[in-house]
Amino acid sequence: GAALFKAIELPHERNTQRITRQHLQQSNESASEDIQNLTYQLNASACIAAEAVGYYKIKDDSNDEDELRWTYTKSLMFAFTTMATLGYGDLVPTTHIGKGMSMLFALTTIPIYYMMVMLYARHGITLLDSLIERYTTDVNKTTKLRYLILHGLLAVLGLVFAAIYSIEHRANFGDALWYTFSTFTTIGFGDFVPSHNSIHMFYFLVFVTFVYVVIGMLVLIWKDTFFKLHGLVEKYSNGICSACCNISLHHGAILQKPGMSRLQEEEPIEEEMEAVEFDPAEEEERENNRTQDVFA
C-alpha cells in the first residue's frame, strides 16, 4: 500500500513544486527593481503559508526526502492510519487515482486488520487465563483478575503513549492525553498528529496495534456482560410490547363490537391475550441459543 501511494502521489507532488517555483521565479523576474524586494518578501510569505497548511513544501531541491510529503515512510504511515481507521487528515491524496486507490485499499484492509487484531486478542485471552490459573482456579477470582489486569494495562499504555508524545512534540500533558484518546478510540480528530520519522513510525505502528489487541481482549471478556444486559432489556421490552398488544386488542375489540355485553367483550379478548402471552423461560432459552450461534 505504501509503495502504491508513493508511486501515485509523489510525481504529482514534484510537479506541483516545480510549477510553483517557476511561478515564483517569473514573478520575481517581471517585477521592477523598485518593488523586487517587496515581491520577494510576499512570495516568501506565500511559501511559508503553503507549508503551514501542509499542502506542499517549497524548496530549491525537490529531491530532499525530508521535505517531500509522499516518501515511503510517510506513505506507510498513511496506509496504516487508513487501515486502522484513524484518518488524522494530515496527509491525504490529491490525485483522483490516489483517492480511488485509497477507497479500495480501505475497503480491503480494514476488515483484514481488525480480524487479525481480534485473532491476537483471543490468543491473548488464552495466554492470560493460563497465567492466572497458576495462582487461582476460582472462576469469580479469574474474572475479576481479567478485568483488573486488562484495565490496568490499558491505563498504563495510555499514560506511556501520552508521555512519549508530550516529550517528543513538547506538548503539554493534557494535549497529549487528548491525542492519546483520539488515537486509542480510532477517532483521529487531527488537531494533534504523529510525526513521520522512521523511528516514531515503527514505534507508533507496534504500540497502537498492541493497544488495539488489549482493547479487543476487553471486548471479548465484556461480551458476556453485554449479552446478559441485552437479554434483560429484550426480556422487559418484550413484556412491555405484549402488554401494549393486549391493551390494543382489548380496545380494538370494544370499538369493533360496541353492542356486545361486557362478558362477551372479554371472552375473545382473553383468547387473544393467551395467544400473545409472554413466556420468560422460552425467551431466555431462545436468547441463549441465539448467543451461542453468534459466537459459534
Sequence and secondary structure as in RCSB ss.txt:
>XXXX:A:sequence
GAALFKAIELPHERNTQRITRQHLQQSNESASEDIQNLTYQLNASACIAAEAVGYYKIKDDSNDEDELRWTYTKS
LMFAFTTMATLGYGDLVPTTHIGKGMSMLFALTTIPIYYMMVMLYARHGITLLDSLIERYTTDVNKTTKLRYLIL
HGLLAVLGLVFAAIYSIEHRANFGDALWYTFSTFTTIGFGDFVPSHNSIHMFYFLVFVTFVYVVIGMLVLIWKDT
FFKLHGLVEKYSNGICSACCNISLHHGAILQKPGMSRLQEEEPIEEEMEAVEFDPAEEEERENNRTQDVFA
>XXXX:A:secstr
 HHHHHHHHHHHHHHHHHHHHHHHHHHHHHS TTTHHHHHHHHHHHHHHHHHTTS    S TT TTT SS HHHH
HHHHHHHHTT   SSS   SHHHHHHHHHHHHHHHHHHHHHHHHHHHHHHHHHHHHHTTT   HHHHHHHHHHHH
HHHHHHHHHHHHHHHHHHHT  HHHHHHHHHHHHTT   SSS    SHHHHHHHHHHHHHHHHHHHHHHHHHHHH
HHHHHHHHHHHHHHHHHHHHHHHHHHHHHHH TTS HHHHHHHHHHHHHHT   HHHHHHHHHHHHHHHH 
